[in-house]
Amino acid sequence: MKKKVVIIGAGIAGVTLANELAQLGSSVVVIEATQVCGGSSGLNAGGVRQQFSEPINIQLAQRTVKTIEKWVAEEGLDCGYHQTG
C-alpha cells in the first residue's frame, strides 16, 4: 500500500526526508511557506556538526554526511560540500 505523507518545511531535513520516502514508494507532498532552503538551511555556515551527547544525533549527523557524499558521487550534484577538519 502506498503511504501518503505531508512534510512541513522544505529545509534540508524536509527535502531529504521527502526524497528518501519517495524512493521507498511513498506519495510525498512538501509544504513550504517561502522557498526551498529559504530559512535556516540556506543561511547556515555549511557545517555538519558531528559531536553530540545522544547516540541518535551522532548517527543522524553521520548519515547526513554519507547522504551528501552520495549525492555528489552518484548523482553528480554539486552542493559545494567540502569535508575538512
N, C-alpha and C positions, 0 to 999 in steps of 0.2 A: 504494500500500500504506500502510495506517495504521500509524504508528510508535507503539510503546508506550514511555512514558517514566516513570521514577520520579524525583522530586525530593526530596532530603532537606533539610528545613528550610523553614518557612513564614514566613521573614522577607521583607522587601520584594523582595529579589533572587529568592527562590524562587517567590513568588506571581506576580511579574511575568513570569518565565520560563514558568511554568505557563500563564498567560493567553495569552502570545504563541504558545506551542507548540500550545495548544488551538485558537486561531484559525487556525492553519495546518493543522489536521486531525489532530493527534496525540492519542492517548489518554493522558492525564496523571493520575498519582497523586502527591499531595504528602504526605509523611510528616513529622509534627511531634511532638516529644516533649511539648510543653506546649500552647501556643495560638498562633494566627496572630499574628505580630509580637510574640510574648511575650518574645523575647530582646532583643538589642541594637537591632533595628529599632524596637522600641516604646519603647526607653529613651533614644534619642539626642536631641540638642537640635534636630533637624529640619533640619540643614544639609545641603546637597548640595555637596560640595567640587568646585571647578572647576579647581584648579591641581594638575597632576601633571607628572612628568618624562617619562612614557611616553605616546606619542600614543594608544594604545588606551584608556588610563584616561581621558584627556580626552574621547575620543569617547563612551565609556560614560557619563560624567557628563553630557555634553550630551544624550545620548539619554534619560537618566533624567528630566531637566527637561522635555523635549518630551513624554515619556510622561505625566508628571503633568499638564502643561498640557492634554493631550488628554483625560485622564480628567475634568478639571474642565469643559472647554468642550463636549465631545461627549457625555459620559456623565453629566454632572451630579453627579459625585462630589465632595463637599466634604471634603477631607482636611486642611483647614486650611493649605494651602500658600499662602504669600505671598512672592513673589520680591522681594528687596531687595538693596541693595549695588551 
